[in-house]
């Protein structure tokens, strides 16, 4: 049976003492990523302003529509009793 050839290690050259170096097969844990902390600006942003303006516009549209229906037709939720019937004009003789 043939003997396999191995490279001569440095331990054999240095007098026969064998030193083992412990190596881990696991890779080192990655260094923790640095997190940059960004402070939010004070005050309202663009999205907040758009939401507030939209809510005010919807409320105004609802109130104007209800007022129109109340004054013209006597119906609606808030301005129901604000209907004034047009005056009856008697024919001029």
JOURMO-V17394 format. One record per backbone hydrogen bond with DSSP energy under -0.5 kcal/mol. NH is the residue of the N-H (numbers start at 1). CO is the residue of the C=O. If there is no record, write none. Layout:
NH;CO, NH;CO
//
This chain:
12;9, 13;9, 14;10, 15;12, 16;11, 19;17, 22;20, 23;21, 36;34, 37;35, 38;36, 39;37, 49;45, 50;46, 51;47, 52;48, 53;49, 54;50, 55;51, 56;52, 57;53, 58;54, 59;55, 60;56, 61;57, 62;58, 63;59, 64;60, 65;61, 66;62, 67;63, 68;64, 69;65, 70;66, 71;67, 72;68, 73;69, 74;69, 74;70, 75;69, 82;79, 83;80, 84;71, 84;82, 85;83, 89;87, 90;88
//
